[in-house]
Amino acid sequence: MDAQWIRSRCLALPGVTEDLKWEKDLCFLVGGRMFCVLVLDGPFSASLKVDPEEYDALLDTPDILPAPYLARYKWVQIRGPKAFDHKQWGARLERSYALVVASLPSRIRRDLAELN
């Protein structure tokens, strides 16, 4: 599992765009809102939105920290691609996407549903 695998998984989701922000972070967005951030400069690091109920438990896992600037919104930073296996990574990416989609205005959610 690597950054390219995450990129292809994210871009396979409906309505996803990518953008380079802060000159070093590859961000994946849906409806203009981020759901995954990959740090391109330095060791592997990815940040995702997680269920509020899982947030504290995930922080007890090695290689998972509160995401800088986003922790108050229940985002975690994963330092190391082996924190999850492929199936878990896929599920985490899809859940982060779903959490962000759920917070979008209904018009945008309808447009995304039509892409399925």
Residue pairs with C-beta under 8 A, 6 or more apart in sequence:
1 81
1 82
1 84
1 85
1 86
1 89
2 44
2 81
3 26
3 38
3 40
3 44
3 46
5 86
5 89
6 36
6 38
6 46
6 89
6 93
7 18
7 26
7 28
7 38
9 89
9 90
9 93
10 16
10 18
10 28
10 35
10 36
10 93
10 97
11 18
11 28
13 30
13 93
13 94
13 97
14 30
14 112
14 115
14 116
15 30
15 31
15 111
15 112
15 115
16 28
16 29
16 30
16 97
17 28
17 29
17 30
18 26
18 27
18 28
18 29
19 26
19 27
19 29
20 26
20 27
20 40
21 27
21 37
24 39
24 40
24 41
24 42
25 37
25 38
25 39
25 40
26 37
26 38
26 40
27 34
27 36
27 37
27 38
28 34
28 35
28 36
28 37
28 38
29 35
30 97
30 100
30 101
30 104
30 112
31 100
31 101
31 104
31 105
31 108
31 109
31 112
33 100
33 103
33 104
34 100
35 48
35 49
35 93
35 96
35 97
35 99
35 100
36 46
36 47
36 48
36 93
36 96
36 97
37 46
37 47
37 48
37 67
38 45
38 46
39 45
39 46
43 79
43 80
44 79
44 80
44 81
45 77
45 78
45 79
46 77
46 78
47 67
47 68
47 70
47 75
47 76
47 77
47 78
48 67
48 75
48 76
48 78
48 92
48 93
48 95
48 96
49 70
49 73
49 74
49 75
49 96
49 99
49 100
50 58
50 74
50 75
50 76
50 92
50 95
50 96
50 99
51 74
51 95
51 99
52 74
55 74
55 76
58 64
58 76
59 65
59 66
59 76
61 83
62 83
63 78
63 79
63 80
63 82
63 83
64 76
64 77
64 78
64 79
64 83
65 76
65 77
65 79
66 75
66 76
66 77
67 75
67 76
67 77
68 77
78 84
81 89
84 92
101 109
101 112
102 109
104 112
